[in-house]
Amino acid sequence: MTNIFDNRSIPSNNRVGWIRANPKCIAKNLVDGELCSITSNYANLLSEPSGNRVRQLVYGDTFRVLEKRSGFSFGFNSFDGYVGYIKSDNLEKKIVKSTHWVSSLSSQVYASPDIKKDFLINLPFGAQVEIIEIKESFCETSDGGFVPTQHLTKMNKFYSDAALVANFFIGTPYLWGGNTCWGIDCSGLMQAAFRACGVVLPADSDQQEARCIILDEPSKFKRNDLIFWDGHVALAVDDKNLIHANAFHMSVTLEPINVVIKRMQLECKKEYRLCRFKEN
């Protein structure tokens, strides 16, 4: 259910609101809006027009547009409900009938099935495409592009280990609000890792923690347990190591759990909470 006190999940501004929201939006005009697809390799979701980046959507994600003004579209991410503004030129009314998703760290769409030729666009991990023909080395997309077959997985087929997926991103630059292989933050890494395993995890660390249960034995770390501090989240790889996107290293790193706990206590005076994702 929508948190009535959290603007990140309330699909309305002071002009329009989503007519199907629950609880009902308080806005001058209630509209159903229209679903659009992300047509750039990624798009920044902003807090306001020309405002700060709060999250990112990737190619093939859908965004419900409730209002268009001055080159920006207001609405919410269909995947997790996150509300904000996207530059309208990153969106297209045509909905991609996704058949496959990019399950490698990144890929390319080529103009022809030849790796020596120029590519048209880079695709990040998690991007979704419609494939009309599968060949040995390339898959042809519905708009005439070609993606390496090895980089794609059928929709509704997932990884089974979030920590394995998170490890793909080791070395990725840290980017506040980032969700891609070109820049990612702590909660973006968790969302990408769990989404690849078929789990809808919210976008921000506090929202993610609200979907978890706190474990009674905080010193017994197990693979894929989530470790939360105020404003930060990491993923346990085993009982001694974790992986996280962090501003200390400005990248995704694998570190000993005790080192990170000590650093957070000394520098930020923050205590951790060991949690596990709670299925609905």
N, C-alpha and C positions, 0 to 999 in steps of 0.2 A: 504494500500500500504506500502511496505517496506520503512523504513526510511533509506535513503542512508548514513546517518551520524552515524547510531547507530549499532555498531558491534553485539549487542544482537540480532538483527533481520536480519543481512546479512548472508545468508547461504554460507559462503566461508571462506577459510583461504588463505595462500600464495601458496597453491598447488592445491586445488580443490574448485569448486563451484557448486551450484545446477543449473542444466541446465534450470529449469522451473521458476527460480526466476524472479521477476519483481519489480524493474528494473534488468536488466541483471547483473550477477556477473562478476567481473573482476578477473579471475583466470586462471592459466595455463591449467587446465583441467576442463571441464564442464561435470558433470555426473548427472544421475538421482538418483543414489544410491539405497538403498533398505530399506523397512520398517521392523523394528524389534520390538519385544515386550519386555517390562521390565518383567523379570522373578524372580527378588528378590522382597522383600516386598516394597523396595524403592531403588532408585539409585540416587546418587549425580550427578548433572550436574555441570561440572567444567569449569572454565574460560580457562584452558589450561591443557594438560596432567599433572597429579599430581599437578594441581593448586588449587586455592581456590574454594570452593563450592559457586555457584551462585544461584542454585535452586535445586529442587528435582522432580523426576518423581516417580509415584507409580505403583505397580503391575498392568499389563494390559495396561498401557499407551504405545503409540507407538512413536518410535524415528526413523527418517529417517537418516540412516547412509550414509555419503558421502565418508568416508575414514576410514580405520583401520590401525593403526600404533602402534607398541610397547605396545600392550595390551589395547589401548584406541580407541574408536570410535568417530569420529567427525561428527556432524550433527545437527539436530534440533528437538525439541519437536513438534509432529504433532498437539497437541492441541493449543498451543499459539505461535509457531514459534521461541521459545527461542533457541539460538544457543550455542553450547558448546561441551564438551567432556564427555563421559561416559565410565567407565571401561567396556570393551567388554564382560567380563564374567557375566555382569548383563543383557545381551541382548540375544535374541534368534530370529532366522529368522522366526520361526512359528508365524503367527499373530493370536492372540486370537480372536475368533468370539464372542465378549462380548455380553452376554444376560442380565446380571445383574451387579449392582455395590453395593459396601459396603456403606450402608447409616447409619450405626451406627459408633461411634467414631473409633472402630476397631473391628476386628473379627479374626477367626482362620480357617485354613483348617485342618481338621482332617483326619487321615488315614482310619478311619471307622466311621460310624454314631453313635458315643458314646462319650458323653462329658467327660467320665472318662478316656478315652484313651489319649495318647499323641497326640499333634497336630504337623503338619508338618511345618507350617509357619504362622506368624502373618500377617494379612492384615490391612492396614490403611484405614481410611475413604477415599472413592473415588476409591479404587481399583476396577478393572473390571475383571469379570470371565465369563466363558462360562458354563452354566448349562445345563445338558442333562436330568436330572430328578428331579422333585420337590416332596419332601415328606413332611409329617407333620412337622417334626422337623429339617430335614436336606435337603439340596440341593446337588446333586452330580455333581461335575465338570467334564469337558471333559477329564481331566487327572486322574480321579479316586479319587479325594479328596472329602471331605464333609464339607460344610459350614452351620452354623445354619441359618435356613430359615428366622428367625426374623431379621437377620442382612442385608438382601439383598432387593434390589428394582430393578424392571425391568428397563432396559435401556430405555431412553426417558420418564421416569416418574421422576418427580423432586419435591423438596420442593418448596414452594411458598414464603418463608420468609427468607431472607439471615441472618437477625439478630438472628432468631431462630437457624439456623445452626451454626453461630459463637459461640453461647452460649454453644454448645456441647464441645467446646475446652477450656472452662474456666479451668485454672490450668495447661494447657499444657505448658511445658518449652519453653522459648524463644530460638530460634536457628536461627542465621543469615542464610538466604537462605533456611530455612526449609519450608516444605510443608506437614508435617504429624503430627499425634497425638503424636508422640514422640519428636517433636521439630518443631516449626513454627515461622515465623516472621510476621511482620505487613501485608505486601502485600500478603504473602502466605495464611494468614488467610482470607483476602478479596477474593482471587482467589478461595479458597476452598468453601467458603460460597456461592459465586455467581455461581460457577460451579454447585453446588448441586441444584441450582435453574434454571439451563439450560442456564446460561449466560456465554459467553466466555469473561472473564475479563483478561487483560494482566497480566504478572507476577510481575513486579516491580511497586512501588508506583508512580513514575513519568509517567510510561506508562499508569497506571490506570487513573491518573488525566487527561491525554490527551484524554481519552475516556469519560470524564464527562463534564458537563456544570457547571460553577460556579453560584451559586444562588445569587440573588440580595439582599436577606435579610439574612445575615450570622448569625443572632442571633435566627432564627426560625428553630430549629432542629426538624426533623421528622424522624421517624423510617426508617432505611435503607439508610439515607443520608450518604455520605462519607465525612469525615473531614480530610483534608490534611494539613500537614506541609511539609516543605522541608525535604525529606527523611523519612517521616512517614505518616501513614494513619490509621484512626480509623473508626468505624461504629457506627452511632447513634442508640441507642436502643429505646429511646423516647426523649422528649424535654429536659431531664436533665441528661441522662446517655449515656455512650458510652462503646464499647468493643474494645479492641485492644491487640495485642501481642507487648510487649514492654520490652526494656532492663532495664528500671527503676526497675520493679518488677521481671524481667527475667521470665515472664510467660504471659499467656493470662489472662487479668483481666477486670472486670466490674468496671468502675469508674465514678464519677460525671464529666460531661463535663467541668464545670467551674474549677474544680481542675486540670484537665489535661491542659487546656488552660493556667492557671496561672503558672503551673510548666514549661511548654514549654517556656513561655515568660521570666520567671526568670532565668532558667538554660541555655536555648539555644538562647534566644532572637528571637524566631520564632513565626510568626503570622500564624493563620490558615485560610483555605479557605473551605467554605461549598459547597459541590458539590453533583450532582446527576448523576448516570450512564445514559449515552445517548445511547439509542437503535439505531442500524444502520437503 
